[in-house]
Amino acid sequence: MSKKILILGNGFDLDLGMKSRYRDFMASEVWKKIKEDDFTASNCSLIRYLEKKNEIESWFDAETELLNYALQETEGTYASSDPNDRAGFDLFRKGLKEYLKKEQDTFQLKRDSVAIKILEAIYRNEYFDEIFSFNYTDVGQLLNKAGINWDCKVTYMHGSLKNNDDIILGIETDQPISKNYRFLFKTNSRFYKSNSLIESMENANEIVFFGHSINGMDFPYFKDFFMKQVNAYEDTTRKYITIVTYDDDSLQQIKDNFRDAGVNPRDLMQRNQIWNIETKLIYEGDAHEKSELEDLFNHLRMDCKERERQNIKRIEEMML
């Protein structure tokens, strides 16, 4: 019997069928209308920079580009900073929230998705003790959309559409940033809250990442944990770690992120039980990948049965 946590990234929402990429938002009618209605959204340097990057980058990550922009401004003269950038950023963040709320309410659920199977497993079998979401979407509403009437407990790392809080968008870095752009720090948001993710990862025996790239602005949450899991001199516990990604390119990117951070994937695999599952192969009917997913569910299911047996035994002992 072990403690299990599930960590959700944007790939989870994409797998459900949502158009939740930054690029989807910037191509939406919501963003077009904001630019038409507010002069700042079209004319501040920060927004022009984001739109240019969105046009030329094959994979556009707004938060990474916000950091790049802040670093460029920091390295230049502070006097060159655009005073309209903060207002433009606020419009971008509020527009993203409006877009995702609309998308969450209206998107067509992909009922044969791996994400649905995970949601059903959460509901029917209580596979996970804790769920941490780096998405803004309301997991409970997604469950309801799938016909599962259960309001699950989720820790939302960056705010949630569920409570209508302001979503938390921005940067995290140890690099020096000009005071003119420190409004971009996530921790400066009044909605930023403490959470138990690091402690939960330390205490968990089983961690499942679904659709999280484990890089960029979010990697500081995980770096110390993975460094500890590859350090032979640390008093570490072997853990089951499953990474569910879209395809091999996504998986290779995660491994490259590990290497760039000083975490050797080979050492990680030697000192932990690592499962990698690619949803694209499952949808293509790949027998091996489908078997890997079923093995994961069987593993989780057996552990839950052991938990149930232990609970029954505990109750019986209390009755004696």
C-alpha positions as CSV (number, residue, x, y, z in Angstrom):
1,M,0.0,0.0,0.0
2,S,1.5,3.4,-1.0
3,K,0.7,7.0,-1.3
4,K,0.0,8.1,-4.9
5,I,-0.2,11.6,-6.4
6,L,-1.3,12.7,-9.9
7,I,0.3,15.8,-11.5
8,L,-1.6,17.3,-14.4
9,G,-0.2,19.6,-17.1
10,N,-1.7,21.1,-20.2
11,G,-1.3,17.9,-22.2
12,F,-4.1,16.5,-20.0
13,D,-6.5,19.1,-21.2
14,L,-5.3,18.7,-24.8
15,D,-5.9,15.0,-24.6
16,L,-9.5,15.6,-23.4
17,G,-10.0,17.6,-26.6
18,M,-9.6,21.2,-25.4
19,K,-7.8,23.8,-27.5
20,S,-5.9,25.2,-24.5
21,R,-2.5,26.2,-26.0
22,Y,-1.4,29.8,-25.8
23,R,-1.4,29.7,-29.6
24,D,-5.1,28.8,-29.6
25,F,-5.9,31.7,-27.4
26,M,-4.0,34.2,-29.5
27,A,-5.9,33.0,-32.6
28,S,-9.2,33.3,-30.9
29,E,-12.0,35.8,-31.3
30,V,-11.6,36.6,-27.6
31,W,-8.1,38.0,-28.1
32,K,-9.0,39.7,-31.4
33,K,-11.8,41.6,-29.7
34,I,-9.6,42.6,-26.8
35,K,-7.1,44.1,-29.3
36,E,-9.8,45.9,-31.2
37,D,-11.3,47.4,-28.0
38,D,-8.1,48.4,-26.2
39,F,-5.3,50.3,-27.8
40,T,-2.8,49.1,-25.2
41,A,-3.2,45.4,-26.2
42,S,-2.1,46.1,-29.7
43,N,0.6,48.7,-29.1
44,C,2.7,47.9,-26.0
45,S,6.1,46.4,-26.6
46,L,5.4,43.2,-24.6
47,I,2.4,42.2,-26.6
48,R,4.1,43.0,-29.9
49,Y,7.0,40.7,-28.8
50,L,4.6,37.9,-27.8
51,E,2.8,38.1,-31.1
52,K,6.0,38.0,-33.1
53,K,7.2,35.0,-31.2
54,N,3.9,33.3,-31.7
55,E,4.3,33.7,-35.4
56,I,7.9,32.4,-35.7
57,E,8.2,29.8,-33.0
58,S,7.1,26.2,-33.8
59,W,6.2,25.7,-30.2
60,F,5.1,28.9,-28.5
61,D,5.2,29.0,-24.6
62,A,4.1,32.4,-23.4
63,E,5.7,32.1,-20.0
64,T,9.1,31.3,-21.4
65,E,8.8,34.2,-23.7
66,L,7.7,36.5,-20.9
67,L,11.0,35.6,-19.1
68,N,13.0,36.1,-22.3
69,Y,11.5,39.5,-22.7
70,A,12.1,40.5,-19.1
71,L,15.7,39.4,-19.3
72,Q,16.2,41.4,-22.5
73,E,14.8,44.5,-20.9
74,T,16.9,43.9,-17.8
75,E,20.1,43.7,-19.8
76,G,19.3,47.0,-21.6
77,T,18.7,50.4,-20.0
78,Y,15.7,50.6,-17.7
79,A,14.7,53.9,-19.3
80,S,13.8,51.9,-22.5
81,S,11.1,49.9,-20.7
82,D,7.6,50.4,-22.1
83,P,5.4,51.8,-19.4
84,N,2.4,50.2,-21.1
85,D,3.8,46.7,-20.7
86,R,2.1,46.0,-17.3
87,A,-1.3,47.0,-18.7
88,G,-0.7,44.9,-21.7
89,F,0.2,41.9,-19.6
90,D,-2.9,42.3,-17.5
91,L,-5.1,42.3,-20.6
92,F,-3.3,39.2,-21.9
93,R,-3.8,37.3,-18.6
94,K,-7.5,38.4,-18.3
95,G,-8.1,37.5,-21.9
96,L,-6.5,34.1,-21.4
97,K,-8.8,33.4,-18.5
98,E,-11.9,34.5,-20.5
99,Y,-10.9,32.3,-23.4
100,L,-10.2,29.2,-21.3
101,K,-13.5,29.6,-19.4
102,K,-15.4,29.7,-22.7
103,E,-13.4,26.7,-24.1
104,Q,-14.0,24.7,-20.9
105,D,-17.7,25.3,-21.2
106,T,-18.1,24.5,-24.9
107,F,-15.4,22.1,-26.1
108,Q,-16.3,18.6,-27.4
109,L,-15.1,16.0,-25.0
110,K,-12.9,13.3,-26.5
111,R,-14.6,10.3,-24.8
112,D,-12.1,7.7,-25.9
113,S,-9.1,9.6,-24.5
114,V,-6.6,8.3,-22.1
115,A,-7.3,11.3,-19.9
116,I,-11.0,10.1,-19.6
117,K,-9.7,6.7,-18.4
118,I,-7.6,8.5,-15.8
119,L,-10.6,10.5,-14.6
120,E,-12.8,7.5,-14.4
121,A,-10.1,5.7,-12.5
122,I,-9.9,8.6,-10.0
123,Y,-13.6,8.4,-9.5
124,R,-14.3,4.7,-9.4
125,N,-11.2,3.3,-7.8
126,E,-9.7,6.2,-5.8
127,Y,-6.3,5.5,-7.3
128,F,-4.7,8.7,-6.2
129,D,-4.4,10.3,-2.7
130,E,-3.7,13.8,-4.1
131,I,-4.1,15.6,-7.4
132,F,-2.0,18.7,-8.3
133,S,-3.0,20.6,-11.4
134,F,-0.8,23.1,-13.2
135,N,-3.8,23.9,-15.4
136,Y,-6.5,26.5,-14.8
137,T,-9.4,24.3,-15.8
138,D,-11.8,22.9,-13.2
139,V,-11.2,19.2,-13.0
140,G,-14.6,18.7,-11.3
141,Q,-16.3,20.3,-14.2
142,L,-14.4,18.1,-16.6
143,L,-15.5,15.1,-14.6
144,N,-19.1,16.2,-14.8
145,K,-18.7,16.7,-18.6
146,A,-17.7,13.0,-18.7
147,G,-20.8,12.0,-16.8
148,I,-19.1,11.6,-13.5
149,N,-20.8,13.6,-10.8
150,W,-18.0,13.9,-8.3
151,D,-16.3,17.1,-7.1
152,C,-12.7,15.8,-6.5
153,K,-10.2,17.6,-4.3
154,V,-7.5,19.2,-6.4
155,T,-4.7,21.6,-5.5
156,Y,-4.5,24.2,-8.3
157,M,-0.9,25.4,-8.5
158,H,-1.7,28.6,-10.4
159,G,-5.3,29.4,-9.7
160,S,-8.4,27.9,-11.1
161,L,-11.5,28.7,-13.2
162,K,-13.4,26.8,-10.5
163,N,-13.3,29.6,-7.9
164,N,-13.2,32.4,-10.5
165,D,-9.9,33.6,-9.0
166,D,-7.5,35.5,-11.2
167,I,-5.3,32.9,-12.9
168,I,-1.6,33.1,-12.2
169,L,0.5,33.7,-15.3
170,G,4.1,34.7,-15.3
171,I,7.7,33.8,-14.6
172,E,9.9,32.2,-11.9
173,T,13.7,32.6,-12.1
174,D,16.8,33.1,-10.0
175,Q,18.2,35.5,-12.6
176,P,18.1,39.2,-11.8
177,I,15.1,41.0,-13.2
178,S,14.6,44.7,-13.5
179,K,12.2,46.2,-11.0
180,N,10.1,47.4,-13.9
181,Y,9.3,43.8,-14.8
182,R,9.0,42.1,-11.4
183,F,5.2,42.3,-11.8
184,L,5.7,39.2,-14.0
185,F,6.7,37.0,-11.1
186,K,4.0,34.5,-10.2
187,T,4.7,34.8,-6.5
188,N,3.8,38.5,-6.7
189,S,0.2,37.6,-7.5
190,R,-2.2,38.0,-4.5
191,F,-3.8,34.7,-5.6
192,Y,-0.5,32.8,-5.2
193,K,-0.8,30.3,-2.3
194,S,1.4,27.9,-0.5
195,N,1.0,24.3,-1.3
196,S,2.3,20.8,-0.3
197,L,3.5,19.6,-3.6
198,I,7.2,19.2,-2.6
199,E,6.3,17.5,0.6
200,S,3.8,15.2,-1.1
201,M,6.3,14.2,-3.7
202,E,8.8,13.3,-1.0
203,N,6.2,11.2,0.9
204,A,4.7,9.5,-2.2
205,N,5.7,6.1,-3.4
206,E,3.9,6.6,-6.7
207,I,3.9,9.8,-8.9
208,V,2.1,10.0,-12.2
209,F,2.7,13.0,-14.5
210,F,0.1,13.4,-17.2
211,G,0.8,15.9,-19.9
212,H,3.3,17.9,-18.0
213,S,6.5,18.8,-19.8
214,I,8.5,19.1,-16.5
215,N,10.4,22.1,-17.8
216,G,10.3,25.8,-18.2
217,M,8.7,27.9,-15.4
218,D,7.5,24.8,-13.5
219,F,10.8,22.9,-13.3
220,P,11.9,24.6,-10.0
221,Y,9.0,22.7,-8.4
222,F,10.6,19.4,-9.3
223,K,14.3,20.0,-9.6
224,D,15.3,19.2,-6.0
225,F,13.1,16.1,-6.0
226,F,14.7,14.6,-9.1
227,M,18.2,15.6,-8.0
228,K,17.6,13.6,-4.8
229,Q,16.2,10.6,-6.7
230,V,19.4,10.3,-8.7
231,N,21.8,10.9,-5.8
232,A,23.3,7.6,-4.6
233,Y,24.5,9.3,-1.4
234,E,21.0,10.5,-0.4
235,D,18.8,8.4,1.8
236,T,16.2,8.1,-0.9
237,T,13.3,5.7,-1.4
238,R,12.8,4.0,-4.8
239,K,9.6,5.4,-6.3
240,Y,7.3,4.5,-9.1
241,I,7.3,7.4,-11.6
242,T,5.0,7.4,-14.6
243,I,5.3,10.1,-17.3
244,V,2.4,10.2,-19.8
245,T,3.2,12.2,-22.9
246,Y,1.9,12.7,-26.4
247,D,4.7,11.3,-28.5
248,D,8.4,10.4,-28.6
249,D,9.4,14.0,-29.3
250,S,7.7,15.1,-26.1
251,L,9.4,12.3,-24.2
252,Q,12.8,13.2,-25.6
253,Q,12.3,16.8,-24.7
254,I,11.6,15.9,-21.1
255,K,14.7,13.8,-20.9
256,D,16.7,16.7,-22.4
257,N,15.2,19.0,-19.8
258,F,16.5,16.5,-17.1
259,R,20.0,16.5,-18.6
260,D,20.1,20.3,-18.9
261,A,19.2,20.5,-15.2
262,G,21.9,18.0,-14.2
263,V,19.6,15.0,-13.8
264,N,20.9,12.0,-15.6
265,P,17.9,10.0,-17.1
266,R,20.0,6.8,-16.8
267,D,20.5,7.2,-13.1
268,L,16.9,8.2,-12.6
269,M,15.8,4.9,-14.3
270,Q,18.3,2.8,-12.3
271,R,17.2,4.2,-8.9
272,N,13.5,4.3,-9.6
273,Q,10.8,2.4,-11.5
274,I,10.1,4.6,-14.5
275,W,7.1,4.1,-16.9
276,N,6.8,6.1,-20.1
277,I,3.5,6.1,-21.9
278,E,2.8,7.9,-25.2
279,T,-0.9,8.6,-25.9
280,K,-0.3,9.0,-29.7
281,L,0.8,5.4,-30.0
282,I,-2.2,4.2,-28.0
283,Y,-4.6,6.0,-30.4
284,E,-2.7,4.5,-33.3
285,G,-3.4,1.0,-31.8
286,D,0.2,0.2,-30.8
287,A,-0.1,-3.1,-28.9
288,H,3.0,-2.5,-26.7
289,E,1.9,1.0,-25.6
290,K,-1.7,-0.2,-24.9
291,S,-0.2,-3.0,-22.8
292,E,1.9,-0.5,-20.9
293,L,-1.1,1.5,-20.0
294,E,-3.0,-1.6,-18.9
295,D,0.0,-2.6,-16.8
296,L,-0.1,0.7,-15.1
297,F,-3.8,0.5,-14.3
298,N,-3.4,-3.1,-13.0
299,H,-0.5,-2.0,-10.8
300,L,-2.6,0.9,-9.4
301,R,-5.7,-1.4,-9.0
302,M,-3.8,-4.1,-7.1
303,D,-2.4,-1.5,-4.7
304,C,-5.9,-0.1,-4.1
305,K,-7.2,-3.5,-3.3
306,E,-4.4,-4.0,-0.8
307,R,-5.4,-0.6,0.7
308,E,-9.0,-1.8,1.0
309,R,-7.9,-5.0,2.7
310,Q,-5.8,-3.1,5.2
311,N,-8.8,-0.8,6.0
312,I,-11.0,-3.8,6.6
313,K,-8.4,-5.4,8.8
314,R,-8.0,-2.2,10.8
315,I,-11.8,-2.0,11.3
316,E,-12.0,-5.6,12.4
317,E,-9.2,-5.0,14.9
318,M,-11.0,-2.0,16.3
319,M,-14.1,-4.1,16.9
320,L,-12.3,-6.8,18.8
